[in-house]
């Protein structure tokens, strides 16, 4: 039995939750013979009933309270004579009672649940419009597939290498597939929401913070399916390199602040080059739309990309085992093909390394990473004008820091 400050806090949250949800229902209650049965007072009382029932410390009292509110909701639904007798208010009343019960034990969670429920009720028209008119059947199918892989299959796969020889982790492999698919889906959503010019470019920039290499592969797949929109996908892919540079700056600053001043000019040069190339591609975007039969993501492309990254990672580990710690630089180069940020962190963590001696390995990591992105682009988009132009942009982005390095030394 709760008492004192905690008990009063729980009752206050229960009352607030009931009032919040009840006010929203009161506004939609209507008037006359067809008005809904529950309004602000009913919801507030139901929430308090749930809270008070827990104070008795008996599960039978709580069950009786919930059963009573549920019976009232069922009777009201059966007596509804309106043309469209939905069950939203009745279900919301039962949920409000449960929130009242929850407020006495976990008030913060109860408040969050009440806010979420009120928001869901408030956005009824928007949610219905999205489900019926905006979301297509194919898009819904893609969403179900992606959620099923992430919520059902991923927890079932073992999170360990299959053997000491074959460095393949099924759980990690599926995570890579999900990341690739999610990036593709995110770009598709941005395209639907903001159109070609802003949506796809923004998706590329934000996806770059997850994986720029995966973004290049994802945008290449979309450019192959929609060649008329290749400029938009090129802009997205190139802008993802801005995120790569920003993340690299953060890693250097976090792991070795003393080296930040000596390395940041090269990373800043890379960011500027990526922003310029992406901006030029952005200006050339034509306002065309994707094909209606386009999918939110391609599992086949995502799987091939995940296998490619896993193979490269396994090769890096094999080289490290064969040649030992003396192959630290080589291992970092291999790691850069998968994730340049891991490579940079590996470089900085090596002991007895001066700031100047880190510059060339850093630039090599950026160069190797750009090469990996070029390979991912050609693998997903094929040999096309899009792939060649993206490859040229990557060469400029990776080459700009080298130019600065040679000018600085001279």
Secondary structure per residue as TSV (DSSP state, phi and psi in degrees):
chain	resnum	aa	ss	phi	psi
A	1	X	-	360.0	123.6
A	2	X	-	-81.6	140.8
A	3	X	-	-147.2	173.1
A	4	X	H	73.6	-150.5
A	5	X	H	-62.3	-42.3
A	6	X	H	-61.8	-40.6
A	7	X	H	-64.9	-45.0
A	8	X	H	-64.5	-36.6
A	9	X	H	-63.6	-42.6
A	10	X	H	-62.2	-43.6
A	11	X	H	-63.9	-38.6
A	12	X	H	-65.1	-41.7
A	13	X	H	-68.7	-37.4
A	14	X	H	-62.6	-44.7
A	15	X	H	-64.4	-44.4
A	16	X	H	-62.4	-40.3
A	17	X	H	-63.8	-44.0
A	18	X	H	-63.0	-41.3
A	19	X	H	-66.4	-42.2
A	20	X	H	-60.8	-50.6
A	21	X	H	-69.7	-38.4
A	22	X	H	-65.6	-36.5
A	23	X	H	-63.6	-41.2
A	24	X	H	-63.5	-41.4
A	25	X	H	-70.4	-34.2
A	26	X	H	-62.4	-37.2
A	27	X	H	-68.2	-23.1
A	28	X	T	-108.3	8.6
A	29	X	-	-67.6	-32.8
A	30	X	-	82.2	-167.7
A	31	X	S	-146.3	165.2
A	32	X	G	83.1	-158.8
A	33	X	G	-69.8	-24.1
A	34	X	G	-97.4	8.8
A	35	X	-	-67.3	151.9
A	36	X	-	-67.6	158.3
A	37	X	S	-83.4	-22.8
A	38	X	-	-118.0	135.5
A	39	X	-	-130.6	-152.5
A	40	X	H	-63.4	-41.2
A	41	X	H	-69.2	-42.0
A	42	X	H	-62.4	-43.4
A	43	X	H	-68.0	-39.4
A	44	X	H	-64.1	-41.6
A	45	X	H	-66.9	-40.0
A	46	X	H	-62.6	-42.3
A	47	X	H	-65.3	-42.8
A	48	X	H	-65.3	-36.2
A	49	X	H	-60.0	-43.8
A	50	X	H	-63.2	-41.2
A	51	X	H	-67.0	-45.1
A	52	X	H	-67.0	-31.8
A	53	X	H	-65.0	-28.9
A	54	X	H	-76.7	-19.8
A	55	X	H	-68.2	-21.6
A	56	X	T	-75.6	-14.8
A	57	X	T	70.0	17.9
A	58	X	-	-121.4	129.5
A	59	X	H	-67.1	-27.1
A	60	X	H	-68.0	-37.1
A	61	X	H	-65.7	-42.6
A	62	X	H	-64.4	-42.2
A	63	X	H	-64.6	-40.2
A	64	X	H	-64.2	-40.7
A	65	X	H	-64.0	-45.7
A	66	X	H	-65.6	-38.9
A	67	X	H	-65.0	-38.6
A	68	X	H	-64.5	-44.8
A	69	X	H	-65.2	-40.0
A	70	X	H	-63.6	-42.0
A	71	X	H	-62.6	-41.1
A	72	X	H	-61.7	-39.8
A	73	X	H	-67.1	-40.1
A	74	X	H	-65.6	-45.2
A	75	X	H	-61.2	-43.0
A	76	X	H	-63.2	-39.8
A	77	X	H	-66.2	-39.0
A	78	X	H	-67.3	-28.8
A	79	X	T	-90.8	1.1
A	80	X	-	-69.2	124.7
A	81	X	-	-110.2	11.0
A	82	X	S	-74.1	165.7
A	83	X	S	-70.3	-26.4
A	84	X	S	-128.9	77.8
A	85	X	-	-77.4	86.4
A	86	X	-	-79.5	171.2
A	87	X	S	-115.3	15.8
A	88	X	H	-62.1	-48.0
A	89	X	H	-64.2	-40.1
A	90	X	H	-65.2	-45.1
A	91	X	H	-66.0	-39.4
A	92	X	H	-63.3	-34.9
A	93	X	H	-65.6	-42.3
A	94	X	H	-64.9	-43.5
A	95	X	H	-62.8	-36.9
A	96	X	H	-64.8	-36.9
A	97	X	H	-63.0	-42.6
A	98	X	H	-65.1	-37.3
A	99	X	H	-63.4	-39.5
A	100	X	H	-60.3	-40.6
A	101	X	H	-64.4	-42.3
A	102	X	H	-66.4	-30.1
A	103	X	H	-63.2	-24.1
A	104	X	T	-79.4	-22.3
A	105	X	T	-107.6	-39.3
A	106	X	-	-134.6	78.8
A	107	X	H	-61.2	-37.0
A	108	X	H	-65.1	-42.6
A	109	X	H	-66.8	-37.5
A	110	X	H	-63.9	-42.6
A	111	X	H	-62.9	-41.9
A	112	X	H	-64.4	-41.4
A	113	X	H	-64.8	-39.8
A	114	X	H	-64.5	-42.0
A	115	X	H	-64.6	-42.4
A	116	X	H	-64.0	-42.4
A	117	X	H	-65.0	-44.6
A	118	X	H	-63.0	-39.8
A	119	X	H	-64.8	-40.6
A	120	X	H	-64.1	-41.1
A	121	X	H	-66.4	-38.5
A	122	X	H	-67.4	-34.4
A	123	X	T	-91.8	25.2
A	124	X	H	-54.8	-50.3
A	125	X	H	-64.3	-42.0
A	126	X	H	-66.6	-41.4
A	127	X	H	-65.5	-42.6
A	128	X	H	-63.6	-42.7
A	129	X	H	-64.4	-40.4
A	130	X	I	-64.6	-43.9
A	131	X	I	-69.3	-33.9
A	132	X	I	-94.2	-44.7
A	133	X	I	-105.5	-32.9
A	134	X	I	-88.4	-50.7
A	135	X	S	-78.9	121.2
A	136	X	-	-84.2	166.7
A	137	X	H	-65.1	-36.8
A	138	X	H	-68.1	-40.3
A	139	X	H	-64.5	-39.4
A	140	X	H	-65.0	-39.0
A	141	X	H	-62.7	-42.7
A	142	X	H	-61.8	-40.5
A	143	X	H	-63.8	-41.2
A	144	X	H	-64.5	-40.8
A	145	X	H	-62.6	-46.3
A	146	X	H	-64.5	-43.2
A	147	X	H	-66.9	-36.1
A	148	X	H	-65.4	-41.3
A	149	X	I	-64.5	-41.2
A	150	X	I	-78.0	-38.0
A	151	X	I	-95.8	-22.8
A	152	X	I	-110.2	-55.6
A	153	X	I	-75.5	-41.1
A	154	X	H	-57.5	-46.8
A	155	X	H	-65.2	-20.4
A	156	X	H	-84.2	-23.8
A	157	X	S	-77.5	140.5
A	158	X	-	-67.4	137.5
A	159	X	S	-98.6	62.8
A	160	X	S	-157.2	159.3
A	161	X	B	-69.1	145.2
A	162	X	S	-65.4	-33.3
A	163	X	-	-160.4	172.7
A	164	X	S	-73.3	-22.4
A	165	X	S	-87.2	-46.6
A	166	X	S	-94.9	106.0
A	167	X	-	-84.1	69.0
A	168	X	-	-123.6	118.7
A	169	X	B	-105.4	110.0
A	170	X	H	-57.4	-39.9
A	171	X	H	-65.2	-43.3
A	172	X	H	-66.8	-36.3
A	173	X	H	-63.1	-44.1
A	174	X	H	-66.9	-34.7
A	175	X	H	-61.7	-39.1
A	176	X	H	-64.4	-41.0
A	177	X	H	-60.8	-43.1
A	178	X	H	-66.3	-40.0
A	179	X	H	-62.6	-46.5
A	180	X	H	-61.5	-45.9
A	181	X	H	-65.4	-39.7
A	182	X	H	-65.6	-37.8
A	183	X	H	-64.8	-43.0
A	184	X	H	-61.0	-45.5
A	185	X	H	-65.3	-38.6
A	186	X	H	-62.8	-42.8
A	187	X	H	-62.7	-37.8
A	188	X	H	-65.0	-42.3
A	189	X	H	-65.0	-43.8
A	190	X	H	-61.0	-37.3
A	191	X	H	-63.8	-44.2
A	192	X	H	-66.6	-35.3
A	193	X	H	-80.7	-43.6
A	194	X	H	-116.7	-1.0
A	195	X	H	84.1	-178.0
A	196	X	I	-66.4	-48.3
A	197	X	I	-66.2	-53.6
A	198	X	I	-88.9	-40.4
A	199	X	I	-63.3	-52.3
A	200	X	I	-68.6	-41.0
A	201	X	H	-63.7	-41.8
A	202	X	H	-63.5	-40.2
A	203	X	H	-62.0	-40.7
A	204	X	H	-63.9	-43.5
A	205	X	H	-62.6	-47.3
A	206	X	H	-70.4	-36.8
A	207	X	H	-68.2	-25.0
A	208	X	H	-61.8	-25.8
A	209	X	H	-73.5	-17.5
A	210	X	H	-89.4	-55.9
A	211	X	H	-164.5	110.4
A	212	X	H	-68.3	-36.9
A	213	X	H	-63.6	-43.9
A	214	X	H	-64.5	-34.5
A	215	X	H	-64.6	-41.3
A	216	X	H	-61.4	-41.8
A	217	X	H	-67.1	-41.5
A	218	X	H	-65.6	-45.9
A	219	X	H	-68.6	-32.2
A	220	X	H	-64.0	-39.9
A	221	X	H	-63.3	-39.9
A	222	X	H	-69.5	-38.2
A	223	X	H	-65.3	-33.7
A	224	X	H	-69.3	-38.0
A	225	X	H	-76.6	-28.8
A	226	X	-	-131.3	74.6
A	227	X	G	-61.6	-25.5
A	228	X	G	-70.1	-15.6
A	229	X	G	-109.3	18.8
A	230	X	H	-62.5	-30.2
A	231	X	H	-63.2	-40.1
A	232	X	H	-64.7	-43.6
A	233	X	H	-71.4	-30.5
A	234	X	H	-65.1	-43.8
A	235	X	H	-59.5	-43.0
A	236	X	H	-63.5	-46.0
A	237	X	H	-62.3	-44.5
A	238	X	H	-68.9	-39.4
A	239	X	H	-63.8	-24.3
A	240	X	H	-64.2	-22.2
A	241	X	H	-71.2	-23.7
A	242	X	H	-61.8	-44.0
A	243	X	H	-63.4	-37.4
A	244	X	H	-59.1	-46.2
A	245	X	H	-65.7	-40.3
A	246	X	H	-64.5	-44.5
A	247	X	H	-63.7	-38.8
A	248	X	H	-62.6	-40.7
A	249	X	H	-59.3	-44.1
A	250	X	H	-63.0	-41.3
A	251	X	H	-64.6	-44.6
A	252	X	H	-62.2	-44.6
A	253	X	H	-65.1	-36.7
A	254	X	H	-77.4	-36.4
A	255	X	H	-93.1	-28.1
A	256	X	-	-153.2	80.2
A	257	X	H	-58.6	-29.0
A	258	X	H	-66.7	-27.3
A	259	X	H	-92.2	-4.8
A	260	X	H	-61.5	-45.6
A	261	X	H	-63.1	-33.7
A	262	X	H	-82.0	-24.7
A	263	X	H	-100.4	-24.8
A	264	X	H	-64.0	-31.4
A	265	X	H	-60.1	-36.5
A	266	X	H	-71.3	-41.0
A	267	X	H	-68.0	-37.5
A	268	X	H	-64.8	-38.3
A	269	X	H	-62.3	-40.6
A	270	X	H	-62.8	-43.1
A	271	X	H	-63.2	-43.3
A	272	X	H	-63.2	-43.6
A	273	X	H	-62.0	-42.0
A	274	X	H	-65.8	-39.9
A	275	X	H	-66.1	-39.2
A	276	X	H	-67.2	-47.7
A	277	X	H	-62.5	-42.9
A	278	X	H	-65.0	-38.7
A	279	X	H	-64.7	-39.1
A	280	X	H	-65.5	-41.2
A	281	X	H	-65.7	-36.5
A	282	X	H	-63.3	-39.2
A	283	X	H	-67.2	-22.2
A	284	X	T	-94.2	3.5
A	285	X	-	-70.0	133.1
A	286	X	-	-98.1	146.0
A	287	X	-	-81.9	73.1
A	288	X	-	-110.2	164.7
A	289	X	-	-111.1	155.0
A	290	X	-	-73.0	160.0
A	291	X	-	-65.8	147.3
A	292	X	T	-66.6	-25.1
A	293	X	T	-89.3	7.3
A	294	X	-	-65.1	144.5
A	295	X	-	-97.1	156.9
A	296	X	S	-67.5	-31.7
A	297	X	-	-159.2	165.3
A	298	X	-	-119.1	112.3
A	299	X	H	-64.3	-34.8
A	300	X	H	-64.6	-46.6
A	301	X	H	-63.0	-41.9
A	302	X	H	-63.4	-40.2
A	303	X	H	-67.3	-43.3
A	304	X	H	-61.5	-41.1
A	305	X	H	-65.5	-42.5
A	306	X	H	-62.9	-40.2
A	307	X	H	-64.1	-39.9
A	308	X	H	-62.1	-47.5
A	309	X	H	-65.3	-40.2
A	310	X	H	-64.3	-39.2
A	311	X	H	-64.7	-43.0
A	312	X	H	-64.8	-41.8
A	313	X	H	-62.7	-42.5
A	314	X	H	-63.2	-37.4
A	315	X	H	-64.1	-38.6
A	316	X	H	-63.3	-44.5
A	317	X	H	-65.2	-38.4
A	318	X	H	-63.6	-42.9
A	319	X	H	-63.4	-38.6
A	320	X	H	-65.5	-38.6
A	321	X	H	-70.3	-35.2
A	322	X	H	-72.0	-40.5
A	323	X	H	-112.7	-3.5
A	324	X	G	74.3	-162.5
A	325	X	G	-68.0	-20.9
A	326	X	G	-63.6	-18.6
A	327	X	G	-95.1	27.4
A	328	X	H	-58.2	-44.6
A	329	X	H	-64.8	-43.7
A	330	X	H	-62.4	-40.1
A	331	X	H	-62.9	-38.1
A	332	X	H	-64.8	-37.9
A	333	X	H	-63.9	-41.7
A	334	X	H	-63.1	-43.2
A	335	X	H	-62.4	-31.4
A	336	X	H	-64.9	-23.7
A	337	X	H	-68.7	-25.3
A	338	X	H	-97.0	-51.3
A	339	X	-	-150.4	112.2
A	340	X	H	-67.0	-26.9
A	341	X	H	-69.3	-37.5
A	342	X	H	-63.8	-40.3
A	343	X	H	-64.2	-43.2
A	344	X	H	-64.2	-43.7
A	345	X	H	-61.8	-36.5
A	346	X	H	-66.5	-40.1
A	347	X	H	-62.9	-46.6
A	348	X	H	-67.7	-32.1
A	349	X	H	-74.0	-14.3
A	350	X	S	-72.2	133.5
A	351	X	S	-75.6	161.3
A	352	X	S	56.0	41.4
A	353	X	-	-116.2	122.7
A	354	X	-	-80.2	165.9
A	355	X	H	-62.3	-42.7
A	356	X	H	-66.8	-37.0
A	357	X	H	-73.1	-12.6
A	358	X	H	-84.2	-17.1
A	359	X	H	-64.2	-52.4
A	360	X	H	-63.0	-46.2
A	361	X	H	-58.9	-37.4
A	362	X	H	-63.0	-45.7
A	363	X	H	-66.0	-34.0
A	364	X	H	-66.6	-39.1
A	365	X	H	-61.6	-43.4
A	366	X	H	-63.5	-38.1
A	367	X	H	-67.9	-44.7
A	368	X	H	-63.5	-41.0
A	369	X	H	-63.5	-40.0
A	370	X	H	-63.9	-38.0
A	371	X	H	-64.1	-42.1
A	372	X	H	-61.9	-40.2
A	373	X	H	-65.5	-36.5
A	374	X	H	-64.3	-43.1
A	375	X	H	-62.3	-43.3
A	376	X	H	-62.7	-37.1
A	377	X	H	-65.6	-48.2
A	378	X	H	-66.5	-33.8
A	379	X	H	-67.0	-34.9
A	380	X	H	-91.9	-35.8
A	381	X	H	-99.1	-13.2
A	382	X	-	78.2	179.1
A	383	X	S	-77.7	105.3
A	384	X	S	-150.2	172.2
A	385	X	H	-62.8	-36.1
A	386	X	H	-59.1	-48.9
A	387	X	H	-62.5	-42.0
A	388	X	H	-63.8	-44.2
A	389	X	H	-67.2	-39.8
A	390	X	H	-64.7	-40.0
A	391	X	H	-61.4	-39.8
A	392	X	H	-63.8	-43.6
A	393	X	H	-60.8	-42.1
A	394	X	H	-65.4	-36.6
A	395	X	H	-64.0	-40.2
A	396	X	H	-66.3	-43.2
A	397	X	H	-63.7	-43.6
A	398	X	H	-77.7	-26.7
A	399	X	H	-82.4	-26.3
A	400	X	H	-57.8	-44.4
A	401	X	H	-63.8	-32.1
A	402	X	H	-66.2	-41.1
A	403	X	H	-59.2	-44.8
A	404	X	H	-61.2	-39.8
A	405	X	H	-62.9	-45.4
A	406	X	H	-69.0	-37.1
A	407	X	H	-66.7	-37.6
A	408	X	H	-66.4	-41.1
A	409	X	H	-71.4	-32.7
A	410	X	-	-78.9	360.0
